[in-house]
Amino acid sequence: MAMRPQPHDAAPATALRREVLWIAAATVVGAALRLQGLPRLGFVHFDEGIYAMAGLWPFRTAGLAGLDPSVIPYAPVGFPFLVGLFDMALGPGDAAAILASIVAGVLTIPAAGWLARRTFGPGAGAAAATLVALSCFHVSFSRMALTDATFLLAWVLGLALAGRFLERPGFGNAMGLGAGVGAAQLVKYNGWLLGAAVIAVAAAELADPRARSDRRRLRAVWGFGAMAAVVAAAIYAPWFRFVDAHGGYGSLLAHHRSYMGGVGSWMVHLGLQFEEADALSGGWTWRLAGYGAAALASLAIALPRSRASWREPAWLGLGLLGAVVLPRFLWPASASMLPASWRDTPAARLLAAAWLMLTVLTPFYHPYARLWLPLLLLCWVLVAGLVARALRAAGQGGARPVREILGVSLRGRSARGRVAFALFFVLVAAIVAPDLVPRPLAARPPRGLGPWDPSDSLRVAVREALPSVPAGVPSLRVLARPAAFYYIGGRISAQLEPGLSTLLEPERSGRWALVDAAMLDQEGDREAALASLLERWDVVGEFPARLNLPTLLDRDPLAARRPSIESAASVPLWLLRPRMPGAR
């Protein structure tokens, strides 16, 4: 019998209206959370300054063709292009660049709701939108001028377009799939994973007797899929040529391979990713509010009709408690949805395939916290689908146990299927078990480093330091995050130093220096690096600045294991002048 997709777009009109209103309300709340204190936001992360300077392309004579090639190792052109558009509309500055990320983050809320609802039916969209809107993890990265919020939007839209293609392969949906993959690839270099997930589902269907019986559909999937690949390649081709003309694409690949680990570091990186996600989750109180609101959202759309029907989904309350006390619970909860997803529509299979791919591949890379966001989004959508399915099953009056409707029952499975099912959950337990003890940062957010705390300390420090530079100083040597150089903005002649070693050479031209403690930390020992500097330089002034939590975890993933990290977040700027001969 041919496998026919059963989309969930034809739900009763009343439930649809309720869900749309809930998603709209979640979007408004999410926008308010991300826009809070916008004037006090600034650049903190090393990469933000790179993207901000690349985003000045509209003000260059050559326009986008004159894009600063220094952005190539960090990201493709997508986010700098978006920053440039906001710079043109609002005027260049950190607020415009950060607002570009905020807008992308806000739009991800309804996009996630659409993806969840069209894949798993009524109730899933409202729950997924609520989880995204109230996620401290997502709020944190939406309020920074990094690629991650924009990529997550492209990732969600791409998954939705890919799901439509797998359900109804044809010319129009192939164009949509190609555009989705191409757009994701233009925001981050791992955007190709979206296309890889589609290929994985199509390949798996070749081994599925239900899918093989519909040969016409299989031919359409592979034929139009090849067309989508051509579209994606055409969209990415201009950037490929740009990279090839500025150092070569091989050099870019070699650069990113240097961040890859091996099998031996995989489990360590996975544990660090869990701990970083815990630290960025906002603490127990905020998690309780977020998961509770998501459960209420699903209840409002898929409320069981009888009191007896509450018996089956009663375990959801225990699951909510587990998710609050053990924040890593979200990952195994989403894993429990994989069997049902794999036996569902092609769009649901796609989410399961993407979840598996990201779970396997992400820990091979350096454990940057932000790399967990695409997988976390899939966890939100799958868990939202899990809750919605359970509630709808309960609303059917208990005709079948919820465990069977969710696909987690062993009844009717072959011996081989039961063994595979058991091995899968043993593997999940083995991976998660060592990391189920929450760290202190997961229980409470660090003081002054929360997602709504000001992040403009670097901008303020630069603004306070520049007036202390005498008019006769010919130039300022800057050993600082690129954002500091961006904030100087031509107010004084300045040059960016490549490293500490150049500042240890004799200074004979009378130039002063501005040094960032965050850069000295990269030398391994801040105090030793500063002591070596002070052998040739005198401190004119010290100007306080702080890292936010995402930046601190990117710089030092092990910080997630420490009971207190407030002191490590202090990274002052020092204004230095050359030491006079004979001075001590």
N, C-alpha and C positions, 0 to 999 in steps of 0.2 A: 504494500500500500504506500502511495507517495506521501512524503512528509510535507504537510501544509502548514505554514506559519499561521498562528492565531494571534494577531495583534490585539491589543487591549484598548484601542481607541474608541470602540463603540460602546462604552459604558453608559449607564443611564445618565440622562442630562443633569439631573439634580446632583448626583455624585460628582459629575464633571465640574459643575459650577462651584460646588463647595471646595473641590480640590484646587481649582484655578484661583479662587479667592484666598485660600490658605497659602498657596505658593506666592501670590502677590504680596500678602502680608509678611511672609518670611523674607521676601526680597526687600521690602521697605525696612524691616528691622535690621537685616543684614547690611543694608546701605548705611543706616544710622551708625551701626557699630564700626564700620570701616571708615566712615568720614569723621568720626569723633576726634576733635582736637587737630584737625588738618593743619592749621597754621604752625603747630608745634612739631610737625613731622619734618624730618630731614634725612639726608643720606648718612648711612652708618656703614654699610657693607662695602667691602673692597670693590665688588663688581658694579655697584650702583654708579660710581663715578665714571666707569668705563662706558656704561650705557647712556649716561647723561651727556657725555661729550660726543658719543656717536650720534645721539639724537639731535645734535645741532646741524645735521645735514641740510635742513631747509635754508640755512643762512650761509651756506658755502656757495661759491660761484658755480661749481659743477653740480650742485644739488645732490641727489641721492648717489649719483656716480662718484661724487667726491667723499663718500662715506669714509670715516676714519677706519683704516684696516686693522687698527689695534684691537677692534672688537672681535675679530675672527676667532681667536682661541676660546672666547667666552660664549658666544651664541651667534646664530645667523642673524639676518637683517630684520626679522619680523618685529621684535620689540623695539629696537632703535627707530624703526620706521614709525611705529605707533607713537613713541615719545616725540618724534619730530612733528607729527600732526598736532599733538597737544601743545607743543612749544609754539607752533604757528598760531594756534587758536588762543592761547592764554598768555603767551610770552615765555621765553626760556627761563627755566628755574627748576628748583627741586620740587616745588608744588605741582607743576605740570607733569613731570615725569612720574611722580608718585600717584597723581590722580589717574594717569593712564592705567596703572596697575589696579587701583581701586575700582575703576569702572569695569575692568575685566573681571575682577573678583565678584562684584555685585551681579554681573550678568551670568556668572557661573551658577548662581542660586536657581533661577528659573530653568536654566539649561539642564542642570542635574535633575530637577523635578520632571522635566519633559522626558529625559532619558529613562528615569526610573519608571514613570507611569506607562510609557509606551512599551516598556519591556516586561514589567511585572504587574501592571494593572492598577486599578483604583486603590488609593491609600499609599502606594509606594512613592508617588511623586511628591506628595505633601511631606512625608517623612524624610525623604532624601533632601528636599529643599531646606527643611528645618535643620537637619544635621549640618549641611554646608553653611547655612546662615549663622549658626551659633558656634561654629568650630573656631576655637582660639587659634589653632594651628593655621587654618586658612585665613583668618583675620590678620594674623601676624604678617604673612607673606603678601597679602593684598595691600598692606600699608607700607610696602617697600618697593623701590624702583628696580625690581628684579624680574626675570622672565617668567617666574613660576606661576603667578596668578593668570597671566595671559596664556601660558601653555596649557594650564588646566582647563581654561575655557575652550581652547582649540581641541583639547583631548576629549572633552565631553561632547562637543558638537560633532567631532569626528566619529566617536563611537555611535552616536545616534544615526549619522548618515551611513556609517558602515552597516549598522543593524538593518536599516531600510534596504540597503543593497542586497544583503544576504537573504532577506525575506522576499524581495521582489527584484531580482536581478534584471536590469534593463539599461537602456542608453542613459536616461536621465539620472537614475540612481548611481550609475557608474561615474557620471560626471561629478555628482555630489561626493562620492567616495574619493575620487582622485583629488578634488579640491580640498577635502578634509585632511587627507594624508599630506598633501603639499603644504597646506597652511601650518599644520603641526610641525612639519620638518623645517619650516622657515622660522619657527619660534625657538625650537630646541633641536639639537642634533639627533636626539633619540626619537623624534617624531615618527620615524619609519616603523617603530614598534606597532603603531596602529595598523599599518598595512600587513605587518607580519602576523598580527592576531587574526586578521581576515583570512590570510592564507592558511593559518593553522586550522581554522574552522572548516574551510573548504576542503582541506586535505583530510580532516577527520571524517567528513561526510562521505568520502570515497570508501571508507571502511564501514559505513553504517548501512545495513541492508535497507532501512526505510528510505534513506536518501538516494541510494543507488537505483532504486526502482523508478525514480523520476529522472531519467537520463536527460530529458530536455532542460530541466532546471539546472542540472550539473553542468551541462554545456554552456548555459547562459552565465552561470557563476564564473566559470573559468574564462570564457570568451570576453564578456564585459569586464571581468576583473582585470584582464590584460589591458583593456582600454583605459581603465581607471589608473593603472600603473603608469601608462604613457602620460596621462594628464598630470599626475603627481610629479613625474620626472620633468615635464615641461615647466611646471610652476617653480621647481627648485633649480632648474638649469642655470638661470642668470646668476644665482648666488654661487653655484658650483664654479662657474667661470670666473667670478670675482675672486673667490678663494684661490683658484688655480693661478690667477695672475698676481697674487700677493703671497708668495711663499709656497704655493702648491698644496693640493688637497692631501697628498701623502703626508706632508708635515703636520697638517691638522690632525689626521688620524693617529699619527705617532704621538702627538701631544696628549690626546685623550687616552691612548693606550697606557700612558704613564700613570694614569689614575686607577687603572684596573688592578684588582687583587686576584688571587687564585682560590682554589678550593679550600686551602688551609685557612684563609682569612674570611671565608664566606659566613660561617656561623658567628664569628666575632662581629663582623659588620652588621649582620642581622640583629644581633642583640643591641648594638649601639643605635641602630635605626629605631628599634622599639623604645629605647630609653629617651632618645631625643624627641620622639613623638609624644611620649609621656610628659616630658618637661614642658613641651609647648602646648599641652592640652588644657591648661588653665586651672588645674586642681580639681578636687573631688566635687566641690559645690557647683562649679560651672559645668562639669560633665553631667552631673545629676540634672541640672536645668536643661541642658541640650538634649540628652537622651529622653528625659521625661516629656519634653515638648514634642519630640519626634514621635513618641508613642501616642501622645494625645492626638497628633495630626492624623496618624493612621486610623485611630479609633473614630475620629470625626468623619472619616470618609467611608470606612468599612466596618461600622459598628455591628457586632453580632445582634441578631434579632431576639434571641431567647436567653433566659438566665442559664439554662442548662448548657448552652453552647459555650459558656465561659470556662467550662472545665478543661477543655483541651488546650486553649492558649494560656492557661494560668501560669505555665512555666515562663511566659514572657516577662512576668514581673520579676522572677528570680534572675532572668537574663539581664534585665535592666540593672538590678542590684549588682550583678557580677561585672557589668560594664563600667559601673561607677567605681567600685572598689579595685578592680583589676582592669586598668585601661587597655591592656593588650587583648582583653576579651573580644574586642571588636574584630580582630583579625581571625581568630578561630570561629567566631560566629558567622562571619562572611564565608569562611571555608565550608561550613556546614550547608551552605546554600548551593555549593558547586554541583552536587549530584542532580538536584532538581533543575538547575539551570542548564546542565548539559543535556537533560532529557526534554527540555522545553523548546522554545522557538529558536531559530538561528540567531536572533538578536541576543537572547539570553546566553546561548553558547558563546557568543563573541565576548561577553563580559567575563564569563568563566575562563575562557582562553587568555584574555588580557590579564586577568588576576593571576593566573598561573605563571605567565611569562614574566610579569613584573616581580612576583615573589621570588622567582628563581634568579632573575638577572640583576635586580637592583643591588643586592648585597655584594656582587662582584665589583662594584664601583666604590670609590672612596665614600665613606658614610656621611655624606652631606644630608642634613635633615630635610632639606627641601625636595630631595629626590623621592621621598616617601609620599609626597602629595598625590601623584596620579594613582598609586596603589590605594591610598587612603580613600580617595574618591570612589574607587570601585568597592571598597569595603562598605562605605556609606550606602551606595546604591543597592548592593546585594543584601545588606541587613535590612534596609527599607523594604526590599522585596520579600524578605523572609517574614517580617512582621505583617505586612499586608496579606500575604498568602495565608498565614496562620489565622488572621482575623476573618478573612473571607471564608476559609474552611469551617471555622467555628460558626459563622453565620449560616452555613448550609444545614445546620441542625444536627451535626455529628454523623452524617451519612457515612463518612470514612474518617479514620483517625487522621489527625493533622500530620503525623509523621509520614503517612503514606502519600498524602497530597504534596508534601514538601520533598518527597523523593528520598527520604532517609530511612525508609523501612527496608528490612532484608527480605520481607515476604515476596515471593515470586521471582527472586533472583537465582541465577544459577550458582553452583558451587564456586566457579571461577569469579563470578561477580561479587559474591559475598567475601571472598578472600581479598579481592582488589579493594572493595569498600572498606574492609577492616584495616588493610595496610595503609590506605590513604589517611584514615583518622589516627592511626598509630603514628604515622609520619608527622601529622599536624601536632599531635601531643608532644612528640619528641622535640620538635622545633620550638614550641612555645614554652614547654615546662621550665627550662632554665631561666626564663625571663619573666615568670609570673609574679615575682616579688617586686612590688612597686618601689621605686627609688624616692628619696625625699622630695625631689623636684616635681614628681608626679602628684604628690599629695598637696602641695601648696605652691603657688607661683612665687618666684623670687621677688623680693621687694625692689621696686623701681625698674624692673625688667619685664613687666607685663605688656601685653599687646597694645594697651591704651596709654602707656606712659610716653612722655615726650621723647623724641629721637633726634632733636635738633642740636644736640650738644656740640657736634663737630662744626656745624655752621656758626654757632655762637662763639666757639673757641677761635676760629679763623677770624671772625669779625673783630674780636677783642685783641687779637695778636697783631694785626696789620698796622694799627695806629702807632704801635711801639717801634716800628721800623723807621729810622731817621730818613729824611729826604735824600741825604747824600749817599745812601747805600745803593750801589749800582744794580743789584739783583738779589733775589732770594732763592736759595737752594732748598728744595722741598723734598724731604724724605717722609712721605705720608701717603695715606690712602688716596687714590685718584680723586675722590670726592673733595678732599681739601684743596687740591689743585684747581678743581672746578669752581670751588667757592672763592678762590683768589680772583678768578675771572678777569685778569688783566688789570686789576687795581694797582699792581706793582709787577715789575718785570720778574719773572720766576722761571725756574727750570726744574723739571722732575728728575730726581736722582735715581739711578738704577739700584743702588744698594748702599749699605753702611760703609763699605770699603772706600768709596769715593770721598766720603766726608772725613775719613781719617787721613787723607792726604793734606799737605800744607795748603792753607787758603791765603793767597797773596794779593787777590784783587779786591779785598774788602767786602766781599759778599757775606750776607748773613744766612742763617739756615733755620728752617722750620721743620722740626722732627716730631713724628707721630710715634707714641709708645707702642701702638699696634704693630708698626713696622719693626721696631726693636724686638718685639716678642717673636718675630719670625727668625731672629738670630739664635733663638733657643734660650737665652738668659738675658732678660731685660736689664737687670742691674749691671751685669758685666759689660753689656753693649753700651749702656749709658756712661759707665765709668771710663771706657775707652774714648768715648766722644769728648768727655770733659777734660781729657788731657790736651785737647786742641781747641776747645770751645768753652766759652763762658755762658751761663744761663742768664738771659735777660728777663724772662718771664715764663711761668708755667700756667697753662690754661686748661682747666678740667674738661674732659670729654668722657663719654661712656659708650660702650657697645650695647646694643640690644641683645635679647636672648638668641634670636636666630643667627645673628652674626657671631656671637660668642661660641655657639655650638658648631658652626661651620669651621671656625678657627681651631676649636679644640673639642671634638666630639666626646672625649672622656669627661668633659665638664658636667655632662648629664648624670654622672655617678657621684658627684660631690654633694655633700649636704648643704654647702653654701658657696655661691659663686659671685656674690655681689662685688667682692674686692677684685676678682679677676676681670670684671667688666670695666674697671677704671683704666682709661687709656689717654692720659693728658697729652697735650701738645707742648713742646718746649721751643721757645724762640731763643736762638743761640747767635752769638757774635764771635768772630775769631779771637782767640786768646792772644794777647799782645806778647811779643818775645820777652821772656824773663818773668812773666806773670805766673803766679801760683794760685 
